[in-house]
Amino acid sequence: MAINSIEIDLDPLVVLCQEGIKQRLFPGAAFAVGNSKNIHFESVGNTTYEPASCQPVTEHTLYDLASLTKPIIPATIAVSLVCMGMLDLDEPIEERPELSVRNLLLHNSGLPPYRNFHFESPIPQSILNEILTMPLEAEPGERVAYSCLGFVLLQIVIERVLVDSLDGFLEDVKHKIPYCFESSAYMPWNLKLDENLSIAPTTVVEPWRRAMIPEGKLSGDFLCGAVHDPLAFLLGGVSGNAGLFGSASEVGKFAQRMLQWSTGDISNPHTELFQKSIQPQAGSRALGWDMWSPGCSAGTKFSKSSFGHTGYTGTSIWIDPENDSFAVLLTNRVHPDDSASLVELRPKFHDLAFELFKPTSPI
């Protein structure tokens, strides 16, 4: 499907995804590719390998976006609050004065990368208190080490400023910003889902989760609509590090809008600050985003000004302002057993996507 554009040949991307299905990297995939004016969607395969429970994947199928949550929600909100003068990137934060919002966004806070709280206390407030008080592994700014815990802390900071929860804020703004996330949302595991929603399941439910999941959140023995990430799950499905569910249609529209902002196509009084936010500031890290580097998932053809992110469940987004292009790939590669890897497929996907929208293209 295409929006506001002439048709292009998506067959190379479709064939690549079909090959991924044959290799059992994932049971299905949905993707969005485009530039600042045009966007194209396609989908391949099914939500699961099980004939009795599978549904055909469409551009509207919801996927657990995993760590794509980080740049899409808390990072975007944080930069917006900075633009509005409601947050300062470099002032010490109230919750941990030795750290700044910039440290959290750049993953150089010194906080540990992760912690398996599901082997410890399942109480959300206990988890938050642990993150607020745990010792740093390095001095702030000393090293870059990707940290999910840093983005949970960022969530705490943002919710204090907003005087609202992330999911409450998202529910409010999505009615005001119709191009982004009309159906996509945080899905707390106690939320009743619409039976008509097509949702790609992830892994088999471990014993520690089963007693906490209400009826309707499983697809057979698999998580379906309950977040895969253990930390986000224990926090009720709403977290700064993970928890957002989204479709190729809506994540694609988000990527296109980010591309338009990054190239200045949209009139914005904060364009200069926004464009600085997607420049590398610590290694390959921008504010909430990763930047292109050799060997990254964006492949070999996206430019060095490209910014993007991946998600553990099999999701990715890459945006290239220099070449006016973007690509979103959503899969549930963790279904059924978290053994498949997209390390080889992702770069191939992005290289093929680049060829569709490279500067010499007539589109």
C-alpha positions as CSV (number, residue, x, y, z in Angstrom):
1,M,0.0,0.0,0.0
2,A,1.2,3.5,-0.8
3,I,0.2,6.9,0.6
4,N,0.5,10.1,-1.6
5,S,2.9,8.5,-4.0
6,I,3.3,6.6,-7.2
7,E,3.8,2.8,-6.9
8,I,7.3,1.4,-6.5
9,D,8.5,-2.2,-6.6
10,L,8.6,-3.5,-3.0
11,D,9.2,-7.1,-4.3
12,P,12.9,-7.2,-3.2
13,L,11.9,-6.4,0.4
14,V,9.0,-8.8,0.3
15,V,11.2,-11.6,-1.0
16,L,13.8,-10.9,1.7
17,C,11.1,-11.1,4.4
18,Q,9.7,-14.3,2.8
19,E,13.2,-15.8,3.0
20,G,13.2,-14.8,6.7
21,I,10.0,-16.7,7.3
22,K,11.4,-19.8,5.5
23,Q,14.4,-19.7,7.8
24,R,12.0,-19.4,10.8
25,L,13.5,-16.0,11.8
26,F,9.9,-14.8,12.3
27,P,6.4,-16.0,11.3
28,G,5.6,-12.7,9.7
29,A,6.7,-9.1,9.2
30,A,5.3,-5.7,8.4
31,F,7.4,-2.8,7.1
32,A,7.1,0.9,6.1
33,V,9.6,2.6,3.7
34,G,9.5,6.1,2.3
35,N,10.8,9.7,2.2
36,S,9.5,13.0,3.4
37,K,6.6,13.0,0.9
38,N,5.8,9.3,0.2
39,I,5.3,6.3,2.4
40,H,4.7,2.6,1.4
41,F,3.5,-0.3,3.5
42,E,3.7,-4.0,3.0
43,S,3.3,-7.1,5.1
44,V,4.2,-10.8,4.8
45,G,3.3,-14.0,6.6
46,N,1.3,-14.5,9.8
47,T,1.4,-13.5,13.5
48,T,2.4,-17.1,14.6
49,Y,3.4,-20.4,13.2
50,E,0.5,-22.1,14.8
51,P,-2.3,-22.7,12.2
52,A,-5.1,-22.6,14.9
53,S,-4.1,-19.2,16.2
54,C,-2.4,-17.4,13.4
55,Q,-3.7,-14.3,11.6
56,P,-2.3,-12.7,8.5
57,V,0.0,-9.9,9.2
58,T,-1.2,-6.5,7.9
59,E,0.2,-2.9,8.2
60,H,-2.1,-2.5,11.2
61,T,-0.9,-5.6,13.1
62,L,0.4,-4.5,16.5
63,Y,3.9,-5.6,17.5
64,D,5.7,-5.3,20.8
65,L,8.1,-2.5,19.9
66,A,10.5,-3.3,22.8
67,S,13.3,-0.7,22.9
68,L,11.8,1.4,20.1
69,T,9.8,2.7,23.0
70,K,12.9,4.7,24.2
71,P,13.3,7.1,21.2
72,I,9.6,7.2,20.3
73,I,8.1,8.1,23.7
74,P,10.5,9.3,26.5
75,A,13.2,10.7,24.3
76,T,10.7,12.6,22.1
77,I,8.8,13.9,25.1
78,A,12.0,14.9,26.9
79,V,13.3,16.9,23.9
80,S,9.9,18.5,23.5
81,L,9.9,19.5,27.2
82,V,13.4,21.0,26.7
83,C,12.1,23.0,23.7
84,M,9.2,24.3,25.8
85,G,11.6,25.4,28.6
86,M,10.1,22.8,31.0
87,L,13.2,20.7,31.3
88,D,16.9,21.4,31.2
89,L,19.2,18.9,29.6
90,D,22.2,19.7,31.8
91,E,20.8,20.7,35.2
92,P,21.1,18.0,37.9
93,I,17.8,16.1,38.1
94,E,15.8,16.2,41.3
95,E,15.7,12.4,41.6
96,R,19.5,11.8,41.3
97,P,21.4,15.1,41.5
98,E,24.6,13.5,40.2
99,L,22.9,12.9,36.9
100,S,21.4,15.1,34.1
101,V,18.7,14.3,31.6
102,R,21.5,14.4,28.9
103,N,23.3,11.6,30.7
104,L,20.2,9.5,30.6
105,L,19.4,10.2,26.9
106,L,23.1,9.5,25.9
107,H,23.4,6.3,28.0
108,N,26.4,7.7,29.8
109,S,24.9,8.0,33.2
110,G,26.9,5.2,34.8
111,L,23.8,3.2,35.7
112,P,24.0,-0.5,35.1
113,P,22.5,-1.7,31.8
114,Y,19.8,-3.9,33.3
115,R,18.7,-5.9,36.3
116,N,16.6,-9.0,36.5
117,F,14.2,-7.8,39.1
118,H,11.8,-10.7,38.3
119,F,14.2,-12.9,40.3
120,E,13.9,-10.5,43.2
121,S,11.0,-8.2,44.2
122,P,8.0,-8.0,41.8
123,I,6.7,-4.8,43.6
124,P,6.9,-1.8,41.2
125,Q,7.7,0.8,43.9
126,S,10.5,-1.4,45.3
127,I,12.0,-1.6,41.8
128,L,11.8,2.2,41.3
129,N,13.4,2.8,44.7
130,E,16.2,0.4,43.8
131,I,16.9,2.3,40.6
132,L,16.8,5.6,42.4
133,T,19.4,4.5,44.9
134,M,21.6,1.9,43.2
135,P,25.3,2.7,42.9
136,L,26.7,3.9,39.6
137,E,29.2,1.6,37.8
138,A,31.1,4.6,36.3
139,E,31.2,8.4,36.7
140,P,28.5,10.2,34.8
141,G,29.8,11.0,31.3
142,E,32.8,8.7,31.6
143,R,31.6,6.0,29.3
144,V,28.7,5.1,27.1
145,A,26.9,1.9,28.2
146,Y,23.4,1.3,27.0
147,S,21.1,1.3,30.0
148,C,17.4,0.4,30.3
149,L,17.5,1.5,33.9
150,G,18.5,5.0,32.8
151,F,15.3,5.2,30.7
152,V,13.2,4.1,33.7
153,L,14.7,6.9,35.6
154,L,14.0,9.2,32.7
155,Q,10.4,8.1,32.9
156,I,10.3,9.2,36.5
157,V,11.7,12.6,35.6
158,I,9.2,13.1,32.8
159,E,6.2,12.0,34.7
160,R,7.1,14.5,37.5
161,V,7.3,17.3,35.0
162,L,4.1,16.3,33.2
163,V,2.3,15.5,36.4
164,D,1.0,12.5,34.4
165,S,2.0,9.0,33.6
166,L,3.5,8.2,30.2
167,D,0.5,6.2,29.1
168,G,-1.9,8.8,30.3
169,F,0.0,11.5,28.4
170,L,0.1,9.4,25.3
171,E,-3.6,8.7,25.5
172,D,-4.3,12.5,25.7
173,V,-1.9,13.6,22.9
174,K,-2.8,11.0,20.4
175,H,-6.2,12.6,20.0
176,K,-4.5,15.9,19.2
177,I,-1.8,14.4,16.9
178,P,-3.7,12.1,14.5
179,Y,-0.7,11.1,12.4
180,C,0.9,9.3,15.3
181,F,-0.4,6.3,17.3
182,E,-4.2,6.3,16.9
183,S,-4.3,2.7,17.9
184,S,-0.7,2.1,19.1
185,A,-0.2,2.5,22.8
186,Y,1.3,1.2,26.0
187,M,-0.6,-2.0,26.9
188,P,-0.5,-2.6,30.6
189,W,-1.0,-6.3,31.2
190,N,-4.3,-5.5,33.2
191,L,-5.8,-3.7,30.2
192,K,-8.6,-5.4,28.4
193,L,-7.8,-5.7,24.7
194,D,-10.1,-5.2,21.7
195,E,-10.9,-8.7,20.3
196,N,-10.6,-7.3,16.8
197,L,-6.9,-6.2,17.2
198,S,-4.3,-8.3,15.4
199,I,-1.4,-8.7,17.8
200,A,1.8,-10.6,17.1
201,P,2.6,-12.9,20.1
202,T,6.1,-13.2,21.5
203,T,7.6,-15.8,23.8
204,V,6.2,-18.7,25.9
205,V,5.0,-17.4,29.2
206,E,7.4,-18.2,32.0
207,P,6.0,-19.4,35.3
208,W,6.9,-16.2,37.1
209,R,4.6,-14.2,34.8
210,R,1.7,-16.6,34.5
211,A,0.0,-15.8,37.8
212,M,0.2,-12.0,37.0
213,I,-1.4,-12.2,33.5
214,P,-5.2,-11.8,33.2
215,E,-7.2,-13.9,30.8
216,G,-7.0,-12.6,27.3
217,K,-3.4,-11.6,27.4
218,L,-2.2,-15.0,26.1
219,S,-2.2,-16.6,22.7
220,G,-2.2,-20.2,23.7
221,D,1.0,-20.4,25.8
222,F,2.4,-17.2,24.4
223,L,2.5,-13.6,25.5
224,C,0.1,-11.5,23.3
225,G,-0.5,-7.9,24.2
226,A,1.5,-8.2,27.4
227,V,5.0,-6.7,27.1
228,H,7.9,-9.1,26.7
229,D,10.6,-7.1,28.5
230,P,10.6,-8.4,32.2
231,L,11.3,-5.0,33.7
232,A,8.6,-3.2,31.8
233,F,6.3,-6.1,32.6
234,L,6.9,-5.8,36.4
235,L,6.2,-2.1,36.1
236,G,2.7,-2.9,34.9
237,G,3.5,-2.6,31.1
238,V,4.3,1.1,31.2
239,S,8.0,1.9,31.3
240,G,10.5,4.3,29.8
241,N,12.6,1.4,28.5
242,A,9.9,-0.7,26.8
243,G,6.2,-1.4,26.7
244,L,4.9,0.4,23.6
245,F,2.9,-1.6,21.0
246,G,2.6,-0.3,17.5
247,S,1.9,-1.1,13.8
248,A,4.0,-0.5,10.7
249,S,1.4,2.0,9.6
250,E,1.8,4.2,12.6
251,V,5.5,3.8,13.3
252,G,6.0,4.5,9.6
253,K,4.1,7.8,9.9
254,F,6.1,8.6,13.0
255,A,9.4,8.0,11.1
256,Q,8.2,10.2,8.2
257,R,7.3,13.0,10.6
258,M,10.7,12.7,12.3
259,L,12.4,12.8,8.9
260,Q,10.4,16.0,8.0
261,W,11.4,17.6,11.3
262,S,15.1,16.6,10.8
263,T,15.3,18.1,7.3
264,G,13.4,21.3,8.3
265,D,10.4,20.4,6.0
266,I,8.0,21.2,8.8
267,S,7.9,24.8,10.2
268,N,9.0,24.5,13.8
269,P,10.3,27.3,16.1
270,H,12.6,24.7,17.8
271,T,14.1,23.2,14.6
272,E,17.7,24.1,15.5
273,L,17.5,22.5,18.9
274,F,15.7,19.4,17.5
275,Q,18.3,19.0,14.8
276,K,21.1,19.1,17.4
277,S,19.3,16.4,19.3
278,I,19.9,13.9,16.5
279,Q,23.6,14.6,16.2
280,P,26.1,12.3,17.8
281,Q,27.1,13.6,21.3
282,A,28.6,10.5,23.0
283,G,30.2,7.9,20.7
284,S,27.5,7.0,18.3
285,R,24.7,8.2,20.7
286,A,22.4,11.1,20.1
287,L,19.6,12.1,22.5
288,G,17.7,8.8,22.8
289,W,18.8,7.6,19.3
290,D,21.7,5.6,17.9
291,M,23.6,7.0,15.0
292,W,25.0,5.2,11.9
293,S,28.3,3.4,12.5
294,P,30.2,0.7,10.6
295,G,28.5,-2.7,11.1
296,C,25.3,-1.3,12.5
297,S,21.8,-2.6,11.7
298,A,21.2,0.2,9.1
299,G,23.5,-1.5,6.6
300,T,26.1,0.1,4.4
301,K,24.2,2.6,2.3
302,F,22.4,4.8,4.8
303,S,24.4,8.0,5.4
304,K,26.5,8.8,8.5
305,S,23.8,11.3,9.5
306,S,21.2,8.5,9.9
307,F,19.7,7.9,13.3
308,G,17.7,4.9,14.4
309,H,17.1,2.2,17.0
310,T,16.4,-1.5,17.3
311,G,14.1,-3.5,19.6
312,Y,14.9,-6.8,21.2
313,T,11.7,-8.4,19.9
314,G,12.7,-7.9,16.3
315,T,11.8,-4.3,15.5
316,S,13.9,-1.4,14.0
317,I,13.6,2.1,12.7
318,W,16.2,4.1,10.7
319,I,15.9,7.6,9.3
320,D,18.3,9.2,6.9
321,P,17.9,13.0,6.6
322,E,20.8,13.4,4.1
323,N,19.2,11.0,1.6
324,D,15.6,11.8,2.6
325,S,14.6,8.2,3.4
326,F,13.4,6.0,6.2
327,A,12.7,2.4,6.9
328,V,10.7,0.6,9.6
329,L,10.7,-3.2,10.0
330,L,8.5,-4.9,12.6
331,T,8.8,-8.6,13.4
332,N,8.3,-10.9,16.4
333,R,11.6,-12.7,16.0
334,V,11.3,-13.9,19.7
335,H,8.4,-16.1,18.7
336,P,8.3,-18.9,19.7
337,D,11.5,-19.3,21.7
338,D,13.7,-16.3,21.4
339,S,16.4,-18.1,19.4
340,A,16.2,-16.3,16.0
341,S,18.7,-13.5,15.1
342,L,18.2,-10.7,12.7
343,V,21.8,-9.6,12.6
344,E,22.2,-10.6,9.0
345,L,18.7,-9.7,7.7
346,R,18.4,-6.2,9.1
347,P,21.4,-4.7,7.1
348,K,20.2,-6.4,3.9
349,F,16.7,-4.9,4.5
350,H,18.0,-1.4,4.9
351,D,20.3,-1.6,1.9
352,L,17.4,-2.7,-0.3
353,A,15.2,0.0,1.2
354,F,17.9,2.6,0.4
355,E,17.9,1.6,-3.2
356,L,14.2,2.5,-3.4
357,F,14.7,6.1,-2.2
358,K,18.3,7.0,-3.1
359,P,18.7,10.5,-4.4
360,T,18.7,9.5,-8.1
361,S,15.3,7.8,-7.7
362,P,12.5,9.5,-9.8
363,I,10.2,9.4,-6.8
